[in-house]
Amino acid sequence: MKIGVIGAGRIGGNCARQAINAGHEVMLSFSRDPSKLDALAAELGSDRASVGSPAEAVAFGEVVILSVPWGAIPEALLAAGDLDGKIVVDTTNQFGSGPKPRAGETAASFNAARMPGARYVKSFNTLTSRFQADAAGRSAEDRVVQWICGDDEEAKALVAGLIEDMGYVPVDLGGTEACAVMEAPRRPGSVYGEEYRATDAQAVVDAVRAGAEIPPTPAYR
Ligand SMILES: NC(=O)c1ccc[n+]([C@@H]2O[C@H](COP(=O)([O-])OP(=O)(O)OC[C@H]3O[C@@H](n4cnc5c(N)ncnc54)[C@H](OP(=O)(O)O)[C@@H]3O)[C@@H](O)[C@H]2O)c1
């Protein structure tokens, strides 16, 4: 699969590396210092990693990963241009500057509305970049969950396949309006900031679908 990356820092860089390891192709974009993108592309291998503008990454990618600081989202989206029909995976969390969701609105709903026409999916946002980098190599029941939300079932299914390729267990929490449980900040009753494995994920999904509290956070050895 061809994947455009807008913001190839800690999380976007991880995603690019994991996608390449799984045999996909990436185009990296959006840096205040483009030589950093060249260096990362060289490290990842010039046969499957390239560098372009955000608009070029959008044109290149069957999937586009948006992974910039919250305050840089407006600039990134402006540079990305038309996202109509494009599957966009949003890894962002609402920290720092920039317009924010109103009370009771999820960051996912807020961001989806900022990307008219995009087939919006949120994922990769609940675990630290270091943890994600380390955990992506795990196998069998030790694999960690990457939660997904979004309102386009087909887009979520495609992204779920990509997440699996990257070395995680994709778990769909539902639509953008119901996914507060996977959003910042870290707090009791949410999955944000917590490790989950497949065995404990279904009970969370069931609780979210039922509008109930999720079970206590699991602990793993
Ligand atoms: N770090 C984590 O543990 C973590 C975990 C889950 C989710 N997230 C979320 O994922 C998103 C990306 O986080 P990250 O930690 O990967 O961020 P990061 O390491 O700072 O990467 C952000 C990327 O955006 C690029 N960028 C381009 N223009 C920018 C501008 N005007 N201002 C700032 N950056 C600009 C940066 O490139 P240059 O620096 O080369 O300009 C950098 O490659 C954030 O929304 C964050 O909340 C982070």
The ligand as an SDF file (V2000), in Angstrom:
LIG
                    3D

 48 52  0  0  0  0  0  0  0  0999 V2000
    4.7850   11.6860   21.1430 N   0  0  0  0  0  0  0  0  0  0  0  0
    3.8880   10.8550   21.6000 C   0  0  0  0  0  0  0  0  0  0  0  0
    4.1670   10.0300   22.5050 O   0  0  0  0  0  0  0  0  0  0  0  0
    2.4970   10.8520   21.0300 C   0  0  0  0  0  0  0  0  0  0  0  0
    1.7090    9.7180   21.2510 C   0  0  0  0  0  0  0  0  0  0  0  0
    0.4400    9.6510   20.6660 C   0  0  0  0  0  0  0  0  0  0  0  0
   -0.0310   10.7080   19.9010 C   0  0  0  0  0  0  0  0  0  0  0  0
    0.7510   11.8140   19.7310 N   0  0  0  0  0  0  0  0  0  0  0  0
    0.1740   12.9070   18.9520 C   0  0  0  0  0  0  0  0  0  0  0  0
    0.6130   12.7460   17.6000 O   0  0  0  0  0  0  0  0  0  0  0  0
    0.8960   14.0250   17.0140 C   0  0  0  0  0  0  0  0  0  0  0  0
    2.3570   14.0530   16.6140 C   0  0  0  0  0  0  0  0  0  0  0  0
    3.1240   13.8990   17.8100 O   0  0  0  0  0  0  0  0  0  0  0  0
    4.6920   13.6430   17.7490 P   0  0  0  0  0  0  0  0  0  0  0  0
    5.1050   13.3850   19.1500 O   0  0  0  0  0  0  0  0  0  0  0  0
    5.0180   12.6630   16.6720 O   0  0  0  0  0  0  0  0  0  0  0  0
    5.1900   15.0880   17.3130 O   0  0  0  0  0  0  0  0  0  0  0  0
    6.6410   15.4610   16.7550 P   0  0  0  0  0  0  0  0  0  0  0  0
    7.6140   14.4140   17.0870 O   0  0  0  0  0  0  0  0  0  0  0  0
    6.8820   16.8480   17.2130 O   0  0  0  0  0  0  0  0  0  0  0  0
    6.3870   15.4410   15.1830 O   0  0  0  0  0  0  0  0  0  0  0  0
    5.6340   16.4260   14.5510 C   0  0  0  0  0  0  0  0  0  0  0  0
    6.0980   16.5470   13.1170 C   0  0  0  0  0  0  0  0  0  0  0  0
    5.4370   17.6610   12.5130 O   0  0  0  0  0  0  0  0  0  0  0  0
    6.4090   18.4260   11.7920 C   0  0  0  0  0  0  0  0  0  0  0  0
    6.0620   19.8330   11.6590 N   0  0  0  0  0  0  0  0  0  0  0  0
    5.9410   20.5020   10.4880 C   0  0  0  0  0  0  0  0  0  0  0  0
    5.5840   21.7660   10.6890 N   0  0  0  0  0  0  0  0  0  0  0  0
    5.4890   21.9430   11.9980 C   0  0  0  0  0  0  0  0  0  0  0  0
    5.1680   23.0590   12.8000 C   0  0  0  0  0  0  0  0  0  0  0  0
    4.8470   24.2320   12.2780 N   0  0  0  0  0  0  0  0  0  0  0  0
    5.1810   22.9000   14.1370 N   0  0  0  0  0  0  0  0  0  0  0  0
    5.4860   21.7090   14.6740 C   0  0  0  0  0  0  0  0  0  0  0  0
    5.8070   20.5880   13.9490 N   0  0  0  0  0  0  0  0  0  0  0  0
    5.8030   20.7230   12.6180 C   0  0  0  0  0  0  0  0  0  0  0  0
    7.6580   18.2490   12.5820 C   0  0  0  0  0  0  0  0  0  0  0  0
    8.7620   18.4340   11.7190 O   0  0  0  0  0  0  0  0  0  0  0  0
    9.9730   19.4040   12.1180 P   0  0  0  0  0  0  0  0  0  0  0  0
   10.1800   19.2900   13.5990 O   0  0  0  0  0  0  0  0  0  0  0  0
   11.0750   18.8250   11.3110 O   0  0  0  0  0  0  0  0  0  0  0  0
    9.5290   20.7430   11.6890 O   0  0  0  0  0  0  0  0  0  0  0  0
    7.5860   16.7970   13.0500 C   0  0  0  0  0  0  0  0  0  0  0  0
    8.1410   15.9090   12.1250 O   0  0  0  0  0  0  0  0  0  0  0  0
    0.5620   15.0710   18.0910 C   0  0  0  0  0  0  0  0  0  0  0  0
   -0.7120   15.5870   17.8520 O   0  0  0  0  0  0  0  0  0  0  0  0
    0.6090   14.2810   19.3870 C   0  0  0  0  0  0  0  0  0  0  0  0
   -0.2720   14.8070   20.3730 O   0  0  0  0  0  0  0  0  0  0  0  0
    1.9980   11.8880   20.2470 C   0  0  0  0  0  0  0  0  0  0  0  0
  1  2  1  0
  2  3  2  0
  2  4  1  0
  4  5  1  0
  4 48  2  0
  5  6  2  0
  6  7  1  0
  7  8  2  0
  8  9  1  0
  8 48  1  0
  9 10  1  0
  9 46  1  0
 10 11  1  0
 11 12  1  0
 11 44  1  0
 12 13  1  0
 13 14  1  0
 14 15  2  0
 14 16  1  0
 14 17  1  0
 17 18  1  0
 18 19  2  0
 18 20  1  0
 18 21  1  0
 21 22  1  0
 22 23  1  0
 23 24  1  0
 23 42  1  0
 24 25  1  0
 25 26  1  0
 25 36  1  0
 26 27  1  0
 26 35  1  0
 27 28  2  0
 28 29  1  0
 29 30  1  0
 29 35  2  0
 30 31  1  0
 30 32  2  0
 32 33  1  0
 33 34  2  0
 34 35  1  0
 36 37  1  0
 36 42  1  0
 37 38  1  0
 38 39  2  0
 38 40  1  0
 38 41  1  0
 42 43  1  0
 44 45  1  0
 44 46  1  0
 46 47  1  0
M  CHG  2   8   1  16  -1
M  END
$$$$
